């Protein structure tokens, strides 16, 4: 029998997506244990569980999430015995795993912003707000709270805001987003056709059965790790000017340019999948949840004549063309930052992009596998000299192949449309664990770990 | 006839198959190779005949378990030919030697083992290949949930080649299969044109 999910303990963050149009991430450093615990204690009643967020009403206007790096857990007083029981990838941190994740060249941690590559990064406070005014109000309140607490400093922060039109989620290149997300067993949501069956909770939350049918060993003590998840943060700058230049250089007409954009993604910018709409965009298909995800590659497009084998969505979710797909799924959260670049305007040099979290139960098996094997492996599906054309590491020497009859089209020298400007691995504890971290005296914490 | 670097003339061996596909060979270890960070430790170096030569001690009295597992897998390939395909193998050879005390797993495959270690764990689990490993001394008991331990075991028992030779370098098993399929289809098409 499946163990029921403790939704009153799991943070809402990976369970549900609040109706927020703005957000703010604050990257924090703890000067000492006492102040860190005091700061966390004062926030506990503001952090919603999955259950609380599910019963949210119109009055709710902001949602708070808190997570910690491995160094942050140590700074909070978690003893060395416990710290050692966390997985290697989390212990090392994202900056130290740069080669695994393909964060090289311009994407390398030495170029990251906001102190994210530093061992002084201890925690993140994530705010989702109904609108920018509410975000600013909460940010001001938190700044006052940090002053009151003392001993907890903001290394940096990032404001997020949805970009117009607000009727559908999309990013700065104009692609519709959030079309394909895994569902979890126990959620009262029926997956849309083509999305696969709901996944075992253990793929995302620690202490539950996963798709292998096992409950992997928990980092110790159980009270700290049960109901927790790992989230990989990525701040990806999007080079909108370079992207539009590329489309113009590789498509003679607006229609051809739109097709090139669609080929890079595997979907038209409307969200309509190329597998179902290979020749022409189909906005009605894009807005129909019963159809927009209902396709496969192995039978419907084995050679990539519709969606190129190296296109972004075919790498992020190869569906029926890979094995153990259910062991590689992740839950994405986050949003856009920076002002939109109006169509027709030259790039203004202002940083804009996506700042997102990839949630999972195992960073190495899920997030790092996707980065290492699907996004940044030249040998992906035997393509030979390609990385993900949207978010892969690009140095101007890679290709992008568009299979077509009779002869494929290969575009050489793909520029980088995105640059990694920061990243970090965080542990997202359950609410009981947050109380444990805030309240347990150091001596008790050491005893509990044995 | 060609001139070698020492100025002597030498007659090169002609291709026996009338193509320009040249065999390759390499000496190891490669002094220029740099360790590549993998998800579960440094990557195994990719070689011209990429894969495993694992020499592992067998638990006393367990050699026949390994033989039986091998027989089961061979039988399963006959009834379900593609079930090992995700391992991207060209070939696999299993040898028991030294009076049933040692086992050699010699596999030539295209993928980087480190990249697909969980897929290998899953497939080993489903296919019965795992049974073989469970009869080996020192194989981690938590291998199902600990891919790092599985990778470390393989790393500890890998015997690096000092020379490797291949008739068709840089060609994957899938490419060989596709070429053979194309040859078959093309022959079939020509037959139909008669």
Interface residues (C-beta under 8 A of the other chain):
Chain A: X88 X89 X97 X99 X100 X212 X214 X216 X217 X323 X324 X327 X364 X365 X368 X369 X372 X373 X377 X379 X382
Chain B: X36 X37 X38 X39 X40 X86 X111 X115 X116 X118 X119 X122 X123 X142 X144 X145 X147 X148 X172 X174 X175
